[in-house]
Amino acid sequence: MTPSHKKEATTIINNINSHAIRRIRRLRIREEREQTGLCYIEGLRFVDQAFSQGAIIETLVVARPLLDHPYAQRLVKRLHRSGIPILYVTPAILHGISLVNDPQGLGAVVKQRWKRLADIKIEDELCWIALSLVRSPGNLGTLLRTSEAVGGAGIILLDESTDPYDPTTVRATMGALFAQRLVRATIDEFVQWKQRNHCMLIGTSPSAKEDYHTITYRHPTILLMGEERKSLPIELQALCDLMVNIPMVGKSDSLNLAIATSVMLYEVFNQQRMSHV
């Protein structure tokens, strides 16, 4: 190892206004994330999942005094051996970057991963989720986590307002973000892709006549979900092969988007499981 490498490895940043730290802090802003194509993740689970799922880690951020988990120490060594640059910082600086109480001594600047819808090939995954509007970053994160849990392929975003790399969304995925494919497409692109791949498009609405539990979800299935307060717009409902409702007997008139999508995902999941029994 050359002297310059030794110096780089042992330099510890203790200035919150250093260029490298200001650059990371700016990734809290969506405009900066979109311009750079980067995001910042923090915590052992998230960095480990990103690396194991093949995400490109631009920079690893490490506060050695906080790196007390043996696996975290091994992970840092493994990432260092793979050639990923490491930015060593003091605990105070790491907390200054962090949006959580316990960043576990570890964070990373990661390149966002997006797929073109035209390049997506239907495989053996459970289903896709198409979303028209998601107002809550936490809902989107929970939705991605559930999709990963049941073997879903990923999400197709049909609007520009939703950002899966929002820090709140990333945190809510508990690392599942990196195991899901993310696509942004226009409605016209989506319709053409759906028709070309002969997908069954299912939407939900409280006024739909069909019970979600009574229909057969054939492969390949896409669940088209919208804002819970307004349901799917009429023009999107018209694209669906079938609209279904999720029965409710309480006084609530709607379900949280993440919960409604999870109910639908597990119905598709259970039908597929039973078909293989």
N, C-alpha and C positions, 0 to 999 in steps of 0.2 A: 504494500500500500504506500502510495507516495505521500510526502508531507502535506501537500495540499488537500488530499483526501482525509488525512487525520484531522486537519484543522476544520474542514467542513463537518466532520462527524462530531466534533466536540464543541462547536460553536452553539451557544444557547441564546436565543432571542429573549430579551427581557424588556423590550420597548413596544408598547401597544401601537405606536405610531410608525413602526417600521413598514416599509413598502410591502413586504410579504404578508404581514398581519392585516394591514388595511385591505389588501386584495382579497383575503379570505373573508373578512367581515363584510365586504361589499356583496358577497354571494348571498347574503340575506335578502337582497333586493332582486325581484324577479327580472327586471330589465338587465341587470348585470349577469344573471344566470343565462338568460337567453342570448346575450351578446357573446358571452364566452363559451357557451355550451358546457359549463361546469356546474357542479353543486358541491356543497360541503356536508359531509356526514360525520357523526361522532359516536364513539362507543365501540366496545369490542365486537359485539354481535354484528353491527352494521359494517364495520371495516372487514371483518371476516367473511361475511356474506358477499360483499362486493367483490372481494378478491377471488373467492371460490367460484363465483358465477361468471368470472371473466371480465368484470368491469375494468376499465382502464383507470388506474389510480395515478394521478399526476404527481401528487405530493402527499407524503405521510406526515402528520403532525404529532409529535410525541413530547409529553412531559414526563420524564423519567421518574421523578419522585411519586407520581400518581399511578405508575404502571406496576401495580402490585399483584396482578393476577398472573400466575405462571404461564397460562396459555397466551395471554396478551404479550408477554415478553418473548415467547417463542414465535408468535405471529410477526412481531416487529423484526426479528432476526430473519425470518423467512422472506418477508417483503424486501428487506435490505439486500439480501442475497440475490433477489430477482432483479435488482437494479433500480428499484423505486427510490427517488430522492426522499430524504428525511429532513424535516424541519424540526429541530429540537427547540422547545420553548420552556419557560418557567411555568409552574402551576398557575400563577396569577395570570399569565398571558393566555393559557389554555382556557381558563374560566372566562377571560375577557372575550374570547372567540365564541365560547359555547352558549347554546340556548337551553341547556339542561343543567340540572344541579350536579350531576355526577358524570362527566365525560369519560371517566375511567382511564385518563391519561393518554387518550388516543383519538385522533380524528384523521380525516383524509379529504383532499380535494379530488373529486372523481369526475370523469367525463360522462356527460349524459348520453344515454343510449336511446335512439329512436329508430323505428323501422318505417320504411315506405310501404303503404298498404298494397301497392302493386306487386311488391316482392314477397308478400306473405303467402305461404302455401299452407293449405289445410292439412293438419297432421292428426295424430291420435289423441290430442289434448281434449279435455272435457268439453270446453266451449269458449267462446269469446264474449266479452262484455263491451257493448257500445254505449257511450254516454253522451247525452245531449247537453247537460249542464250540471255542474257540481259546485255548489256554493261553499261547502265546508271542506277545507283541506284534510281535516281529521276523518271525515266520512270517506274521502277518496282513499286515504291510507288504509282504513279498516277494510274497505272493499277489495283493495289489492291484496291484503293479507289473507282474506278469505278465499279469493280466487286462487292464490298460490296453494292454499291448504287443500283444496279439492282437485287440484290439477288443471286449473283453468289456464288458457293460453296467455291472456293479457287483456288490455283495454284499447278500444278505438275511441279517440276523443273527436267529437263532431263539432266542437266549438273551440275558440281561441282563449276562453276565459279560464280554463282549468289547467293548473300546473302541477304535475305529479312530483316535481322536484322541489316544491315548496317545503321548507324545513319541517313544518307541522305534518305534512303528508308523509314525508320520508320517515319521520319518527313513528307515526302510526302504523307503518307497514312492518315494523320490527324486522327489517332486513329483507322482507319478501319482494320489495321493489325490484331487486336485481335478478329475480327469477321469473319476472313477468316481461312480456314484450309490450312496448308502448308505441302507439301509432296515433298520428293526427291526420285527419282527412276531411275533405268536404263531404257534404251529403251526397252529391252526385258521384264522387269517387267511391263512396261507401256502397251506394246502390249498385253500381256496376260490378264491384268486387263481390258483393253478396250474390248477385245473379250469376256471375261467372263461376262461382264455387258452389252453386246450388244449396245455399245455406237456408236453414229454417230460422226466420227472424221472429222472435217472441217479444212482445211489449206488454207492459202492465198498466192497468188503469182500474180505479175503484168501480167504474161503471161497466167494465167488461163482463160479458155473460159467462165466459168459461172460467171455471175454478182452476187455478194453477196446478192443483194436485191431480186433476182428472185427465190431463192430456199426456200424450207420449212425445217426448223430446227426442227427435231423431238427429243423428249426427250428419253434418255439422250444424250446431246450434249457435245462434247469437242471441244474447239477452240485451234488448234495447231498453235502457233505463233512463229516467229523467228526474227532474226536480220533484221532490215529494209534495211540495205545496201546490204545484200546478199540474202535475202528471206530465205525460208526454204531449207535446203540441200535436194538434190534429194532423198536420202534414207528415209528422213522423209516424203517427199511428197508422196512417194510410199505407205506409211502406211495409208494415208488419204482415206476416203470413197469418198470425193469430194474436189476439189480445186476450190477456188473462187477468183475473183479479186474485188478490190474496185476501181471503175472508177475515173479517174482524168482528168480534162480538162486544167489544168494550165501547167506551165513549169516544176514544180517539178516532179521528177521521182519516189519519194517514200514518204511514210508517216512515221512520228515518230511512234515507236512501240506502245507507250501508246495510241496515237490517233487512230491508225489502230485497236487496240484491243477494244478500246471504241466504235468505229463505229460498229464493229461486235457484241459486247455485247448488244448494244442498238437495233440492228436488231433482235437478238434473244428475247430480252425483249419485244419489240413491237409486235412481232408475237405472243408471249405467251399472252400478254395483250388482243390482238384482238380476240384470240381464246376463251376468257372467256366473251366476250361482248355478 
